[in-house]
Amino acid sequence: MKTSSRLLLIACLALPFVAACQKEEKKEAAAETAALPAPKTSDENAWNAYLTDVVQRNLDGVSGSTYVYVLPAPEAPTFQGDYERMLEKAQTDLSRGILEGNLVAFGSPNSAKTADLVVASFTKVEPTTMKGVKFIFIGDAADNERVKAAVAASSVNYVFVEAK
């Protein structure tokens, strides 16, 4: 009787550890899910889901906040006003400085307009003021070099993700 009681006690004590291991395996399996493809339309919800997925997959080395700048599609009736407000916000945020360990990401359905926003946003950023900040440009390969050149002086850790 003592032996069976002890075995039952050991099983009860071991159960939480087994459950924890299974939860870890499920988390690892979820982390290995396929990346979302870039939407082929200008659907705002689809783009938000895609950009969120890209940012989450690039959080390695990030210990602070994330700053994500997303433009609507250029054909949206409020695009010009949205662009101007986003530019003002991005310029203000970036010129104040982003602390090391944070992440900044730019992306939208229109890579060229997003690249324009990045270039304009970094005009007031002082050299080397963003050292240790991870910067992600999500767009087309054709815009990559232009964006990379615009952010280089700030000393960000530049990451390009092709929207495909």
LOSEVO-843048 format. One record per residue (C-alpha): x, y, z; residue number from 1; residue in three letters. Coordinates in nm, 4 decimals, always signed. Example, Ala and Ser with C-alpha at 12.3 -4.5 7.8 and 13.67 -1.06 7.14 Angstrom:
BEGIN
east | north | up | resi | resn
+1.2300 | -0.4500 | +0.7800 | 1 | ALA
+1.3670 | -0.1060 | +0.7140 | 2 | SER
//
This chain:
BEGIN
east | north | up | resi | resn
+0.0000 | +0.0000 | +0.0000 | 1 | MET
+0.2826 | +0.2376 | +0.0847 | 2 | LYS
+0.4419 | +0.1759 | -0.2539 | 3 | THR
+0.1263 | +0.2506 | -0.4490 | 4 | SER
+0.0632 | +0.5662 | -0.2438 | 5 | SER
+0.4156 | +0.6837 | -0.3101 | 6 | ARG
+0.3845 | +0.6126 | -0.6821 | 7 | LEU
+0.0554 | +0.8027 | -0.6915 | 8 | LEU
+0.2144 | +1.0972 | -0.5076 | 9 | LEU
+0.5098 | +1.0980 | -0.7469 | 10 | ILE
+0.2742 | +1.0900 | -1.0470 | 11 | ALA
+0.0738 | +1.3829 | -0.9065 | 12 | CYS
+0.3892 | +1.5829 | -0.8470 | 13 | LEU
+0.5268 | +1.5058 | -1.1929 | 14 | ALA
+0.2056 | +1.5917 | -1.3782 | 15 | LEU
+0.2608 | +1.9717 | -1.3785 | 16 | PRO
+0.6100 | +1.9240 | -1.5244 | 17 | PHE
+0.4792 | +1.7014 | -1.8030 | 18 | VAL
+0.2046 | +1.9537 | -1.8797 | 19 | ALA
+0.4587 | +2.2372 | -1.8870 | 20 | ALA
+0.6754 | +2.0460 | -2.1335 | 21 | CYS
+0.3774 | +1.9878 | -2.3609 | 22 | GLN
+0.2910 | +2.3591 | -2.3495 | 23 | LYS
+0.6491 | +2.4458 | -2.4506 | 24 | GLU
+0.6279 | +2.2052 | -2.7439 | 25 | GLU
+0.3018 | +2.3683 | -2.8572 | 26 | LYS
+0.4586 | +2.7163 | -2.8307 | 27 | LYS
+0.7583 | +2.6041 | -3.0369 | 28 | GLU
+0.5304 | +2.4520 | -3.2996 | 29 | ALA
+0.3271 | +2.7729 | -3.3175 | 30 | ALA
+0.6460 | +2.9787 | -3.3537 | 31 | ALA
+0.7455 | +2.7684 | -3.6527 | 32 | GLU
+0.4259 | +2.8399 | -3.8453 | 33 | THR
+0.4646 | +2.9716 | -4.1947 | 34 | ALA
+0.5039 | +3.3434 | -4.2471 | 35 | ALA
+0.2033 | +3.5266 | -4.3850 | 36 | LEU
+0.2460 | +3.6292 | -4.7486 | 37 | PRO
+0.2111 | +3.9956 | -4.8412 | 38 | ALA
-0.1459 | +4.0719 | -4.9438 | 39 | PRO
-0.2035 | +4.1122 | -5.3175 | 40 | LYS
-0.4726 | +4.3754 | -5.2530 | 41 | THR
-0.4802 | +4.7022 | -5.0601 | 42 | SER
-0.7048 | +4.5559 | -4.7883 | 43 | ASP
-0.6091 | +4.7423 | -4.4706 | 44 | GLU
-0.6864 | +4.4526 | -4.2342 | 45 | ASN
-0.4835 | +4.2072 | -4.4413 | 46 | ALA
-0.1870 | +4.4472 | -4.4479 | 47 | TRP
-0.2068 | +4.5068 | -4.0739 | 48 | ASN
-0.2028 | +4.1310 | -4.0119 | 49 | ALA
+0.0922 | +4.0870 | -4.2492 | 50 | TYR
+0.2952 | +4.3724 | -4.1001 | 51 | LEU
+0.2236 | +4.2476 | -3.7471 | 52 | THR
+0.3491 | +3.9031 | -3.8493 | 53 | ASP
+0.6677 | +4.0492 | -3.9991 | 54 | VAL
+0.7376 | +4.2593 | -3.6899 | 55 | VAL
+0.6759 | +3.9662 | -3.4544 | 56 | GLN
+0.9157 | +3.7485 | -3.6533 | 57 | ARG
+1.1868 | +4.0139 | -3.6196 | 58 | ASN
+1.1722 | +4.0818 | -3.2464 | 59 | LEU
+1.5020 | +3.9064 | -3.1751 | 60 | ASP
+1.7339 | +4.1512 | -3.0024 | 61 | GLY
+1.4494 | +4.3914 | -2.9207 | 62 | VAL
+1.4062 | +4.4603 | -2.5518 | 63 | SER
+1.1957 | +4.7753 | -2.5645 | 64 | GLY
+0.9061 | +4.9272 | -2.7551 | 65 | SER
+0.8057 | +4.8945 | -3.1165 | 66 | THR
+0.7158 | +5.1869 | -3.3403 | 67 | TYR
+0.5302 | +5.0820 | -3.6544 | 68 | VAL
+0.4363 | +5.3328 | -3.9244 | 69 | TYR
+0.1743 | +5.2094 | -4.1715 | 70 | VAL
+0.0282 | +5.4109 | -4.4591 | 71 | LEU
-0.3050 | +5.3316 | -4.6202 | 72 | PRO
-0.3180 | +5.2542 | -4.9900 | 73 | ALA
-0.2658 | +5.5638 | -5.2103 | 74 | PRO
-0.6127 | +5.5239 | -5.3604 | 75 | GLU
-0.7746 | +5.5766 | -5.0180 | 76 | ALA
-0.9694 | +5.9044 | -5.0141 | 77 | PRO
-0.7833 | +6.0244 | -4.7027 | 78 | THR
-0.4373 | +5.9209 | -4.8198 | 79 | PHE
-0.2781 | +6.2644 | -4.8527 | 80 | GLN
-0.3940 | +6.3774 | -4.5085 | 81 | GLY
-0.2909 | +6.0442 | -4.3555 | 82 | ASP
+0.0505 | +6.0710 | -4.5211 | 83 | TYR
+0.1082 | +6.4225 | -4.3885 | 84 | GLU
+0.0046 | +6.3276 | -4.0332 | 85 | ARG
+0.2196 | +6.0141 | -4.0421 | 86 | MET
+0.5178 | +6.2134 | -4.1698 | 87 | LEU
+0.4791 | +6.4699 | -3.8920 | 88 | GLU
+0.4510 | +6.1964 | -3.6279 | 89 | LYS
+0.7458 | +5.9981 | -3.7628 | 90 | ALA
+0.9670 | +6.3072 | -3.7896 | 91 | GLN
+0.8807 | +6.4076 | -3.4328 | 92 | THR
+0.9396 | +6.0592 | -3.2925 | 93 | ASP
+1.2654 | +6.0020 | -3.4786 | 94 | LEU
+1.4118 | +6.3477 | -3.4222 | 95 | SER
+1.3565 | +6.3065 | -3.0463 | 96 | ARG
+1.5508 | +5.9840 | -3.0655 | 97 | GLY
+1.4567 | +5.6218 | -3.0220 | 98 | ILE
+1.6377 | +5.4349 | -2.7464 | 99 | LEU
+1.8626 | +5.1372 | -2.7998 | 100 | GLU
+1.6768 | +4.8064 | -2.7892 | 101 | GLY
+1.3619 | +4.9435 | -2.9540 | 102 | ASN
+1.2270 | +4.8581 | -3.2975 | 103 | LEU
+1.1060 | +5.0916 | -3.5740 | 104 | VAL
+0.9219 | +4.9503 | -3.8760 | 105 | ALA
+0.7737 | +5.1065 | -4.1896 | 106 | PHE
+0.5451 | +4.9279 | -4.4350 | 107 | GLY
+0.2313 | +4.9674 | -4.6458 | 108 | SER
+0.0611 | +4.8430 | -4.9624 | 109 | PRO
+0.2684 | +5.0938 | -5.1637 | 110 | ASN
+0.6419 | +5.0452 | -5.1180 | 111 | SER
+0.7436 | +5.3629 | -5.3049 | 112 | ALA
+0.5234 | +5.5841 | -5.0869 | 113 | LYS
+0.6558 | +5.4099 | -4.7758 | 114 | THR
+1.0120 | +5.4681 | -4.8946 | 115 | ALA
+0.9274 | +5.8358 | -4.9514 | 116 | ASP
+0.7958 | +5.8508 | -4.5946 | 117 | LEU
+1.1137 | +5.6941 | -4.4542 | 118 | VAL
+1.3430 | +5.9269 | -4.6482 | 119 | VAL
+1.1456 | +6.2352 | -4.5434 | 120 | ALA
+1.1211 | +6.1160 | -4.1809 | 121 | SER
+1.4972 | +6.0736 | -4.1454 | 122 | PHE
+1.5909 | +6.4206 | -4.2757 | 123 | THR
+1.5961 | +6.5625 | -3.9209 | 124 | LYS
+1.7585 | +6.2657 | -3.7477 | 125 | VAL
+2.1044 | +6.3429 | -3.6118 | 126 | GLU
+2.3886 | +6.1038 | -3.7047 | 127 | PRO
+2.4416 | +5.8032 | -3.4741 | 128 | THR
+2.1411 | +5.8937 | -3.2553 | 129 | THR
+1.9670 | +5.5630 | -3.3141 | 130 | MET
+2.2528 | +5.3237 | -3.2478 | 131 | LYS
+2.1204 | +4.9886 | -3.1268 | 132 | GLY
+1.7715 | +5.0483 | -3.2684 | 133 | VAL
+1.6405 | +4.7805 | -3.5030 | 134 | LYS
+1.4883 | +4.9322 | -3.8171 | 135 | PHE
+1.2737 | +4.7261 | -4.0542 | 136 | ILE
+1.1707 | +4.8408 | -4.3995 | 137 | PHE
+0.8978 | +4.6189 | -4.5437 | 138 | ILE
+0.8670 | +4.6851 | -4.9149 | 139 | GLY
+0.9972 | +4.6153 | -5.2636 | 140 | ASP
+1.3598 | +4.5413 | -5.3473 | 141 | ALA
+1.3570 | +4.8406 | -5.5839 | 142 | ALA
+1.3186 | +5.0757 | -5.2843 | 143 | ASP
+1.5634 | +4.8986 | -5.0527 | 144 | ASN
+1.8844 | +5.0864 | -5.1390 | 145 | GLU
+1.7165 | +5.4278 | -5.1239 | 146 | ARG
+1.5791 | +5.3574 | -4.7754 | 147 | VAL
+1.9039 | +5.1992 | -4.6578 | 148 | LYS
+2.0980 | +5.5095 | -4.7654 | 149 | ALA
+1.8497 | +5.7420 | -4.5930 | 150 | ALA
+1.8783 | +5.5670 | -4.2548 | 151 | VAL
+2.2500 | +5.4801 | -4.2629 | 152 | ALA
+2.3761 | +5.7917 | -4.0848 | 153 | ALA
+2.1513 | +5.7270 | -3.7851 | 154 | SER
+2.3379 | +5.3985 | -3.7147 | 155 | SER
+2.0255 | +5.1808 | -3.6949 | 156 | VAL
+2.0462 | +4.8039 | -3.7339 | 157 | ASN
+1.8841 | +4.7941 | -4.0786 | 158 | TYR
+1.6673 | +4.4987 | -4.1834 | 159 | VAL
+1.4963 | +4.4750 | -4.5203 | 160 | PHE
+1.1961 | +4.2447 | -4.5601 | 161 | VAL
+1.0713 | +4.2061 | -4.9134 | 162 | GLU
+0.6935 | +4.2218 | -4.9259 | 163 | ALA
+0.6173 | +3.9094 | -5.1246 | 164 | LYS
//
